[in-house]
Amino acid sequence: WVTAMSAEASDMSGWLLMGLPGVAYWCGVADAAWTAIGLGLGTYINWLITSRRLRRYSEKANAITLPEFFSNRFHESGKVIMTIAALFILIFFTVYASSCLVTCGKLFSTLFGFDYVPMMIVGAVFVLLYTIIGGFLAESASDFMQAVVMIIALVIVVTVGCISAGGIDD
């Protein structure tokens, strides 16, 4: 549960709580609903099909990371595939992590009126500290708790929104 919820909280984080409501506001609830359905089905199919096979093959290939898996899977000696895969991960996770820090800055700026840039820096320092101190376990536990909070918040927002709108029929 911790691994699954951590992975999904990391995957959806700022997009689910800020981006999807923005899509609903900008394009309508139908677009947001289809986006959510697509994300849900895609995630389920990924966990159902891809992750099982990847887990089995990564054990056979004696690999912990995806770059290591690809390198061992194709028996490469020069580690070119591993290097390219690692660069892709580094580039795109840097962009992803940056977007999470932007979300943190915007959240605290909007809710509490704090300056945007200092809140991004505080968020970055906080994440770095608890990751350095607690390692992967701290990161996973933090993401798990984030997932629980996101689920509770989404249920409350939908329930209060429906009640405020006059019920599901309205």
N, C-alpha and C positions, 0 to 999 in steps of 0.2 A: 504494500500500500504506500509506504513512504517513497519508494522509487517511482511508482506510477504517478502519484500525486505531485511529487517533486518535478518530474519531467514535464507534466502538463502545466503546472504553475509557471515553470520557466518558459515553456513554449507560448503560453497564452498571456501571461502577466498583464502588461500595460495595454496590449491590444484588446483583450477581452473587456477590461473595465473602462477604457477610454475610447478605443478605436471603434468597437462594435456599436456602442451607443451613438457615436458620431455618425456612423453609417446610417443608423436608424433615423437620426435627426435629419441628415442631409438628403438621403435617398428614399427614406420610408422604411416602415417596419418589415415589409415583404423582402426587400433586399437584405436587410440585416438578418432576417429569419433564414433565408436561403444560404447566406454566408455562414451562419451558425450551424445549420444542418450539414453543409459541406465540410466544415471544420470538424464537426463531431464524427461524421462518417469516415472522413479521411484519417482521423486519429485512431478510430476503432479498427479500421482495416489495417493500418500500419502496425498497431499492436498485435492484431490477430495473425497477420500473415508475415510481414517483414521481420518483426522483432524475434519471433520464434526461430525462424530460419537463421537469422543473423546470430542469435545466441548459440545455436548448435554449431554453426560453421566457425564462429570465433573460438569456440573451445577446441575444435579440430585444428584450426590454424594457430592456436596458442597466442591469441591476440586479445588485448584489453581495449585498445582504442580503434576507431575506424581506420585511420591511416595505417596502423600496424596490421589490421586485418587485411586490407587491400594488398599491402606489401607481401605479407606471408602467403596470402591466397594465391598470388601469381608468382610466387617463388622468385622474387627479384633480388638481385644481389646489390645493385647500386642504390637502392632505396629512393628511386626517383618518384614512384607513385606515392610513397609515404611522405616525401617532402612536399609534393604538390598538394596532396590532401591536407596536410598540416597547414600549409599556407592558406588554402581556401577556408579552413576552419578559423584560423587566426583572423583573417580579413573580415569574414562575415560575422563571427562572434564579437569582434570589436564593434562593428556597426550595431549589432543587436544589444550588446551591453550598454553602448552609448545611448541607444533609444530608451532603455530602461532608466538610465540616469536622467535623461530629459524628462521622462514621465514623472520621476520622483521630484524633480525641480518644479515642474508645472503643478503637480499635486499640492505641494506645500505652499507654493506661491498663490494658487487659487484659493485654497481652503483657509490659510492662516495669514496671508498677506506678506509672507517673507519674500526676500529677494530671490529671484529664480536661480542665478548662478551659484550663490553660496549654498543653496539647498541641494543643488546637484553635487557640489563638492562634499558636503556633509554626507550625502547618500553614498558617494564613492568611498569615502574614508570608512564609513560604517561597514559597508560590504567587504572591503579589504581587511579590516580588522577582524571581523568575526570569521572570515574565511581563513585568515592566517592563524588565528588562535584555535579554531575548531576544525579546520580542514573540510573534507568532503562531507563528513557526518553533520557538521554544523550547517553547511549549505543545503543539504538534503532536508534536514529537520526544519530549517527556515522556509524552504520552498513548500514543504508539506503544510506548515502552518499557514502560509500564504494561500495555498489552495483551499484550505478549510475556510479561511476568512472570505475568499472570493465566492465560494459556493453559498455561504450564509448571506453575504451582501447581495448577491444576485437574486436569491430567493426573496429576501426582504424587499428589495427594490421592485421586483415584479409584482409581489403581493400588494405592497402599498400603492404602486402605480395603478393596478387594476381596481383596487378599492376606491382610490381617488377619482378614477375615471367613471365610476358608477357601476363597476362589475365587469365581468368578462364579456357579456353581450354588447356593452357600449364600447 
